[in-house]
Amino acid sequence: MIDLKLLQKDFGGVSAKLTRKGVDVKLLDELKRKNEDLKAAKADYETLQAAQNAMSKEFGIYKKEGKDVNELKAKVDANKIKITEALEVQRVKQEELEALAMSIPNIPDDDVPDGEDESQNVEIRKVLAPRVFGFTPKEHWELAEKNGWIDFERGVKLATSRFSVSFGMGAKLERALINFMLNFNSKRGFEEVSVPSLVNRAALEGTGQLPKFEDDLYKIQDQELFLIPTAEVPVTNLYQDEILSSNMLPVKMTAYTSCFRKEAGAAGRDTRGMIRQHQFHKVELVSITKPEDSDTIFEEMVKTASDLLSALELPHRLVTLCAGDLGFGAAKTVDLEVWLPGQNSYREISSVSNTREFQARRAKIRYKDGDKNSFVHTLNGSSLAVGRTLVAIMENFQNEDGSITIPKALEPYIN
């Protein structure tokens, strides 16, 4: 959640930054009105409380001087009722402001480039040169079917569209990739954790998926439980509503989970193959750190994901997202896009984001900062999406006869 104190202090500046992210001006105007309503409610309460304090002092003087206090007592009692009512109005106004603020995205960093969509993202650099083929490279779904690695029709039979089944070497490679990624991240100082695939509403509110993106989530009927859209949710919320000691930080974690998304907002996109599935495997990086260290941790996470792709000999590029393409909770994001020769394009395989205090404020994750409690910074990033990595391996390591060479880094993981 955005800092409401900052909003009150500099509404114009905060609004200008949120407008860069595409937030509707009408929504910001409503936020301003609710903020002013709360300030007015607080002022009413403080006026009534000041009057109560004055009358209480006057009451003591009357008693000391032996004056009749009945009329004053009636005023005091009537004012108490007004104070109770004013407190309730203040509570309602506070809840209304916070509820609206929960739907407002994070403020983008000042160095995030302007832009409305992915076409205005800024390339940082390319890593590894794409292979030059002596034949026309096939797309991954052709290779998957030819080699018997992935069956899309049986996935539909078992569930619905955008589900698939892996067989033989396809299934083995998925498992190999998961183990390789977890081991790679562990060597970089990220502690491996295993978390539930179901989380409650509070966890999803903490990382920002709720209330805005409820339509993209799979919910358990008659229960306030949801299948996770990313390991970022349970891993970040491991420290929900806790105050960490300063010497614990940074906390750096990596986790493998299956992830589940309805992709309600992606109708018609990547309907064929494994690029956009309702269920997919992913290895995630999550860091919780002091504010002054978060930029360094951010670069470390980007490097870890990039080095992992390099270890798999997969050409890729790093891209800074423009303000209009940033995710809801992100203050800054670098996407890693892997080269897919079958599609003749780079496609996203990882997003590394710094959310600053945004998630920590929602999830109440703090640390001891001298004599006070301060919000931590939280960061997250894919390292990597397993299905998309398998797609990249198939397309980049394909041979003219349709067979696929196994990357050297994965050979120890496959008998």
Secondary structure, DSSP 8 states (H G I E B T S, - for coil): ---HHHHHH-HHHHHHHHHHTT--HHHHHHHHHHHHHHHHHHHHHHHHHHHHHHHHHHHHHHHHHT---HHHHHHHHHHHHHHHHHHHHHHHHHHHHHHHHTTS-----TTS---SSGGG-EEEEEES-----SS----HHHHHHHHT-EEHHHHHHHS-TT--EE-HHHHHHHHHHHHHHHHHHHHTT-EE----SEEEHHHHHHHT-TTTTGGGS-B-TTSSEEE-S-THHHHHGGGTTEEE-GGG--EEEEEEEEEE---TT-TTSS-SSSSS-SEEEEEEEEEEE-GGGHHHHHHHHHHHHHHHHHHTT--EEEEE--GGG--TT-SEEEEEEEEETTTTEEEEEEEEEE-TTHHHHHHTEEEEETTEEEE-EEEEEEEEEHHHHHHHHHHHSB-TTS-B---GGGGGG--
